[in-house]
Amino acid sequence: MTTGTPKQRIGLATALIYFLLSSSTILINGRGGLSSMAPATPFVLALLIARPRRDWRSILTGAAIGSMAATSLFGFGVLSALPMAIAKVGEVGVAAWLFRKLRGRRGYFGSLDRIGRFVAAVGIVAPALGATTAASVVAIRFGLPFERQWHIWFVGHSLSMITMTPVLSLLLTGAVGRTWRGASRQLRVEAAVLLTATLAVAAAVFTQNERPLLFLPILPIMLTTFRLGLPGAAASAIVLALVGGYATSQEMGPIGFIGGDLQSRMEFFQFYLACTVLTTFPVAADLSRRQALYRRLRESEARYRLLADHSTDIVLGIDTGGRITYLSPSIEQIVGRSPAQLHGRRALELVHPLDRDMVLIAHRDTLTDVGGTQIVEYRARVTNGALRWFESHTRAVLDDDGRVTGSVAMIRDVSHRKTLEAELSRAASTDPLTGLANRRVFDAALAQRIDVAAGGGIAGCVAVFDLDHFKAVNDRYGHDAGDHVLQAFARIARGVTRDGDVVARLGGEEFGILFPGTGIEQAHALCERLRTTLAATRLRHGSSVVELTVSAGIAAVDGTGSAVAALRAADRALYGAKADGRDRLRLAA
């Protein structure tokens, strides 16, 4: 029956395992000085990495108890037990703290920079501190040379932690077990074959003394790594460590070519094993990251194509030279040609010649203003030869290095809205600067919606927008820039609203939008889309870039009040948005 708290149990287990590992190392090494092997240290470090911070004290306490017991019974005696435990546990504690400080849990083999930080933390700083303490103890108590003992400890502990910590951390975090349980039967068979091949090659290399064939195990290890990822790299490293370590300790294998005593050969073997781990684990980490990226890309592409294939709007992808790389199937219904027929053609060929310059400018702006959305309207011929209006919302596409590789656009047929705009223009009811409806048209449309509500229908909502810091734009860049800003807002507002919505310039930098038959939540969503789109747009004026934000108030329209009352409620909400800091929306109370 298990007793004690979880922390007590993990502390007891750590003490027992540490005692066994440390005692075995001492007995193998003898009492002639510090050991060049330290399997207990990477075990505790991997356990600290795998467990939450709240368990660290129990783990370190258990390690200290196991260390003192092993040193007292088989090592330098009772009097040396405490300082040696301080050296060992302090070393692994510093390594774990540095590991966590350097954000190692995010993948310490994910890049050359992270590999360097990992080696510096657990392979240099921590073992150097432990070596200084331990070498001082044996030098003072037993008269052993400090420099030699420092070197033995530092090399042994450094290589042990570099080599075994990644392997043991994968085992202790359960990554290897999860991979095995989730693997298909075919993959399990393949894993068994690859690991058997690694074992056979390692045994063939380390049971002969005639040729320096240390490079041969790298081939099956790399194959295993490529097929099985990090778990495969860990399993291969364990196989190589067991076979090579045993053979080297029995004075077999190509390590004997370097000469020297057994301790020197074991140090060299650990160095060889560390180089193998530092070669295979970064490859495995990069492969895992790429597989995750490809999986997300496939999922994203599937969603994208599902939306594109069933949308009445056109999805268009073009490269930096303006040639079509993708077209959604809806293009065939509109222009009478299939995506395959148009692939590779210049997109400008589909645009009316009079509008091509404007579309080309929008394309160039898309490639230079990578964070913004370019909106442009133009005419194009459709299936029956008729000339229709379209509107494109275009954004740049970037690669992993941030370079522009092309653009993607959503294209909508806006002929109905353009017809309405033309009718308004003929009635002299548009604002001459922005092309939007003027105040008179807006008031009339609002009054009509109030009449609809009074008759039992759904009136909708009204929103009043005011450009933030518009006077500052005029003062800094001139009134032509201010005009450009007003026109940009109008263009964006038309882009985010729907057919049937009324967008008007009420005066100065103030605009109004009427959402007929629309609830307050949907009106708020449309206004928020307008606000964020404007905030993401960078307006070029000469050599300068003008950033735009807008504040707005939104009010529901009902049949109990007047058009003036509805606008006044939206105005009060607008003033509240301004008072709250601008660049935000506010609903009328």
SVG drawing of the C-alpha trace seen along z (x, -y; Angstrom):
<svg xmlns="http://www.w3.org/2000/svg" viewBox="-48 -73 96 81">
<polyline fill="none" stroke="black" stroke-width="0.4" points="0.0,0.0 1.4,-3.4 1.8,-5.9 2.9,-9.5 2.1,-12.5 3.1,-12.7 6.0,-15.0 7.3,-12.6 7.0,-9.7 8.8,-11.5 11.5,-12.5 11.9,-8.9 12.0,-7.5 14.7,-10.1 16.8,-9.2 16.7,-5.5 17.5,-5.9 20.2,-8.5 21.7,-6.1 21.8,-3.2 23.3,-5.2 25.8,-7.0 26.9,-3.8 27.3,-1.9 29.5,-4.7 31.7,-4.8 32.1,-1.1 33.1,-1.0 35.5,-3.9 37.0,-2.7 38.3,-5.1 41.1,-6.6 39.5,-10.0 36.5,-11.6 34.6,-9.7 34.6,-10.6 31.0,-9.3 27.9,-10.8 24.6,-9.1 22.8,-10.3 23.3,-14.0 21.5,-14.0 18.7,-11.8 17.9,-14.4 18.2,-17.2 15.8,-15.5 13.4,-14.8 13.5,-18.5 12.8,-19.4 9.9,-17.0 8.3,-17.9 6.6,-21.2 8.5,-23.7 6.6,-22.8 8.3,-19.3 11.9,-20.6 12.5,-20.8 11.5,-17.2 13.6,-16.0 16.7,-17.9 16.3,-16.8 16.0,-13.2 19.0,-13.5 21.0,-15.0 20.0,-12.1 20.9,-9.5 24.3,-11.2 25.2,-11.3 24.3,-7.7 26.4,-6.5 29.4,-8.7 29.2,-7.5 29.0,-3.8 31.1,-3.4 32.9,-6.8 35.0,-9.2 33.3,-8.5 30.8,-10.2 32.8,-13.4 32.8,-14.1 29.2,-13.1 27.7,-16.6 30.2,-18.7 30.0,-16.2 26.2,-16.3 26.4,-20.1 28.6,-19.8 26.4,-17.3 22.9,-18.7 24.1,-22.3 25.4,-21.6 22.2,-20.0 20.1,-22.8 22.1,-25.5 21.7,-23.6 17.9,-23.3 17.6,-26.9 19.6,-28.1 17.7,-25.7 14.4,-27.2 15.7,-30.7 16.9,-30.3 13.4,-29.0 14.7,-25.5 11.3,-23.9 10.3,-25.5 12.7,-23.3 16.4,-23.5 17.4,-22.0 15.1,-24.1 17.9,-26.4 21.7,-26.9 21.2,-29.7 19.2,-27.4 21.8,-24.6 24.5,-27.1 22.5,-28.2 21.8,-24.6 25.5,-23.6 26.6,-26.8 24.1,-26.2 24.3,-22.5 27.7,-21.7 29.9,-24.6 28.6,-26.8 26.9,-24.2 29.6,-21.5 32.3,-24.1 30.7,-25.1 30.3,-21.5 33.9,-20.6 35.3,-23.5 33.5,-22.3 34.2,-18.6 37.8,-19.0 38.4,-21.3 36.9,-18.6 39.2,-15.8 42.2,-18.1 41.9,-19.2 40.9,-15.9 42.9,-13.4 45.7,-15.5 44.7,-14.7 45.7,-17.2 43.1,-19.9 43.6,-20.5 43.4,-16.8 40.3,-16.1 38.6,-19.3 39.2,-18.2 37.9,-14.7 34.7,-16.0 34.1,-18.8 34.5,-16.6 32.5,-13.7 29.6,-15.7 29.5,-18.1 29.4,-15.3 27.0,-13.2 24.5,-16.1 24.8,-17.1 24.4,-13.5 21.8,-12.0 19.6,-15.0 17.7,-15.2 17.3,-11.5 16.1,-11.1 13.8,-14.1 12.0,-12.6 11.5,-9.4 10.5,-11.1 8.0,-13.5 6.3,-10.5 7.0,-11.7 8.5,-8.3 5.6,-6.4 2.9,-8.7 4.6,-8.3 4.7,-4.5 1.1,-4.2 -0.1,-6.5 1.9,-4.8 0.4,-2.5 1.3,1.1 3.4,0.5 5.3,-2.3 6.0,-0.1 7.4,2.6 9.5,0.0 10.8,-1.3 11.8,2.2 13.6,2.8 15.5,-0.5 16.5,-0.1 17.6,3.5 19.7,2.2 21.2,-0.4 22.0,2.3 23.6,4.5 25.8,1.8 26.8,0.6 27.6,4.1 29.6,4.7 31.6,1.5 32.3,1.8 33.2,5.5 36.2,5.1 39.5,3.4 40.9,3.4 39.4,0.4 38.3,-3.1 34.6,-2.7 33.0,-5.1 31.2,-6.9 29.2,-3.8 26.5,-4.0 25.6,-7.5 23.9,-6.1 21.2,-3.9 20.8,-6.5 20.1,-9.3 17.6,-7.0 15.9,-6.2 15.8,-9.9 14.3,-10.9 11.6,-8.3 10.7,-8.4 11.7,-12.0 12.8,-12.8 11.7,-9.5 13.7,-7.7 16.8,-9.8 16.5,-9.1 16.1,-5.4 19.1,-5.3 21.2,-7.2 20.3,-4.7 21.3,-1.8 24.6,-3.4 25.3,-4.3 24.7,-0.8 26.6,1.0 29.5,-1.5 29.7,-2.1 29.9,1.6 32.4,2.4 34.7,-0.6 34.6,0.4 35.7,3.9 38.5,2.4 36.9,3.4 36.0,1.3 37.7,-1.5 37.9,-3.8 41.1,-1.9 42.8,-3.6 43.2,-6.8 45.3,-5.0 45.6,-6.1 43.9,-4.6 40.3,-3.5 39.2,-6.8 40.6,-8.7 38.8,-6.2 35.5,-6.6 35.9,-10.4 36.4,-10.1 33.4,-7.8 31.2,-10.3 32.5,-13.0 31.6,-10.9 28.2,-10.2 27.6,-13.9 28.5,-14.8 26.1,-12.2 23.2,-13.6 24.0,-17.2 23.9,-16.1 20.7,-14.0 18.5,-15.9 18.5,-19.2 17.6,-17.4 14.8,-15.6 13.5,-18.8 13.6,-20.6 11.7,-17.7 9.1,-17.7 8.6,-21.4 8.3,-21.1 5.8,-18.2 3.7,-20.3 3.9,-23.3 3.0,-21.1 0.0,-19.7 -1.2,-23.2 -0.7,-24.2 -2.7,-21.3 -5.5,-22.0 -5.4,-25.7 -5.4,-24.9 -8.4,-22.6 -10.4,-25.2 -9.3,-27.9 -10.3,-25.7 -13.6,-24.8 -14.5,-28.4 -13.2,-29.4 -15.0,-26.6 -18.4,-27.4 -18.2,-31.2 -20.0,-33.3 -17.1,-35.8 -14.0,-35.3 -10.7,-34.3 -7.7,-35.4 -4.1,-34.7 -1.4,-36.4 2.4,-36.5 4.5,-39.6 4.6,-39.9 0.8,-40.0 0.2,-36.6 -2.6,-34.4 -1.6,-31.5 -5.1,-30.6 -8.7,-31.3 -11.8,-29.9 -14.4,-28.0 -16.8,-30.9 -14.9,-32.7 -16.4,-30.4 -19.9,-31.5 -19.0,-35.1 -16.6,-35.4 -17.3,-32.1 -13.8,-30.7 -12.4,-28.0 -9.6,-28.6 -7.4,-26.3 -7.8,-28.5 -6.8,-31.6 -4.0,-30.2 -0.7,-31.9 -2.4,-34.8 -1.9,-38.4 -4.7,-39.4 -4.9,-42.9 -6.1,-41.2 -9.5,-40.7 -9.8,-44.4 -11.3,-47.1 -8.5,-49.0 -9.7,-52.3 -9.3,-50.9 -6.0,-49.1 -3.8,-51.9 -5.8,-52.2 -5.7,-48.4 -1.9,-48.3 -1.3,-51.0 -3.3,-49.1 -1.3,-46.0 2.0,-47.9 0.7,-49.4 -0.2,-45.9 3.4,-44.7 4.9,-47.7 2.3,-48.1 2.5,-44.5 0.4,-45.1 -2.5,-46.9 -5.5,-45.9 -5.9,-47.6 -9.4,-48.1 -10.0,-49.0 -13.0,-49.0 -12.9,-48.4 -14.9,-47.2 -14.6,-43.8 -16.4,-41.9 -18.5,-39.0 -20.0,-35.9 -22.5,-37.7 -20.1,-40.4 -21.7,-42.9 -19.5,-45.4 -19.9,-44.9 -18.2,-46.5 -16.1,-44.6 -14.4,-45.4 -11.1,-43.7 -9.8,-43.5 -6.2,-42.6 -3.4,-41.7 0.2,-40.7 1.4,-37.1 4.7,-36.7 7.1,-33.7 8.9,-32.6 11.6,-35.2 9.0,-38.1 9.5,-38.5 6.5,-39.3 5.7,-36.4 2.4,-37.6 -1.0,-38.7 -4.5,-37.2 -7.7,-39.1 -11.4,-38.7 -13.4,-40.0 -17.1,-40.9 -19.5,-41.9 -20.7,-45.4 -22.5,-46.4 -25.8,-46.9 -24.1,-49.3 -22.4,-51.2 -25.8,-51.6 -27.3,-53.0 -24.3,-55.4 -24.8,-56.5 -28.5,-57.2 -27.6,-59.2 -25.0,-61.2 -27.5,-62.0 -29.8,-63.3 -27.1,-65.6 -27.2,-63.8 -23.6,-62.8 -20.7,-64.4 -18.4,-65.7 -15.2,-64.8 -15.9,-61.3 -18.6,-60.2 -20.7,-59.1 -24.3,-60.1 -24.7,-63.6 -26.5,-64.7 -29.8,-65.2 -29.9,-61.7 -28.8,-60.2 -31.5,-62.1 -34.2,-61.0 -33.1,-57.4 -33.1,-57.6 -36.6,-59.1 -37.8,-56.4 -36.5,-53.7 -38.3,-55.4 -41.5,-55.3 -40.9,-51.6 -40.5,-51.0 -43.6,-53.0 -45.5,-50.7 -44.3,-47.6 -41.2,-46.8 -37.6,-46.6 -35.9,-50.0 -32.2,-49.0 -29.3,-51.0 -27.5,-54.2 -23.8,-54.9 -21.9,-58.2 -18.1,-58.1 -15.6,-60.8 -12.0,-60.6 -9.5,-60.9 -7.1,-63.8 -8.2,-64.9 -7.2,-68.5 -3.7,-67.3 -3.5,-65.6 -4.5,-68.8 -2.1,-70.9 0.8,-68.5 0.3,-67.3 -2.0,-69.9 -5.6,-70.0 -4.9,-67.8 -3.8,-65.0 -6.9,-65.6 -9.0,-65.2 -7.1,-62.0 -7.9,-60.7 -11.6,-61.4 -11.6,-59.6 -9.8,-56.7 -12.3,-56.4 -15.1,-56.5 -13.5,-53.8 -13.0,-51.5 -16.5,-52.2 -18.0,-51.2 -15.9,-48.0 -17.0,-46.7 -20.7,-47.6 -23.4,-45.7 -25.6,-46.4 -28.5,-48.4 -26.5,-50.1 -26.3,-53.9 -22.9,-55.5 -22.9,-59.3 -20.6,-62.2 -22.5,-64.2 -20.0,-67.1 -16.3,-67.8 -14.7,-64.6 -18.0,-63.1 -19.7,-60.2 -22.9,-58.3 -23.9,-54.8 -27.4,-53.5 -27.9,-49.8 -31.6,-49.1 -33.2,-46.1 -30.1,-45.3 -29.8,-44.4 -27.4,-46.2 -25.0,-43.3 -24.6,-42.9 -24.3,-46.7 -21.6,-46.7 -19.7,-43.9 -19.8,-45.8 -18.6,-49.0 -15.8,-47.1 -14.7,-45.7 -14.6,-49.2 -12.6,-50.5 -10.0,-47.7 -9.6,-47.8 -9.0,-51.6 -6.5,-51.2 -4.6,-48.6 -4.4,-50.8 -1.3,-52.9 -2.2,-55.8 0.7,-57.1 0.8,-60.8 3.9,-61.7 6.9,-60.3 4.8,-60.2 2.6,-57.5 -0.5,-58.6 -2.0,-56.3 -5.8,-56.5 -8.1,-55.7 -11.8,-56.5 -14.3,-56.6 -18.0,-55.8 -21.2,-55.8 -24.0,-53.3 -27.7,-53.7 -30.8,-51.6 -33.5,-53.2 -37.1,-52.7 -40.5,-54.2 -41.0,-56.2 -38.5,-59.0 -37.3,-61.2 -34.3,-61.2 -32.8,-64.0 -33.2,-62.0 -31.6,-58.9 -28.6,-60.9 -28.3,-62.6 -28.1,-59.3 -25.4,-58.1 -23.6,-61.4 -23.6,-61.1 -22.2,-57.5 -19.5,-58.9 -18.5,-61.6 -18.2,-58.8 -15.9,-56.8 -13.8,-60.0 -13.6,-60.5 -12.6,-56.9 -9.4,-57.4 -10.5,-57.3 -10.1,-54.4 -13.1,-52.6 -16.9,-52.1 -19.6,-52.8 -23.2,-51.8 -25.9,-54.4 -27.4,-53.8"/>
</svg>
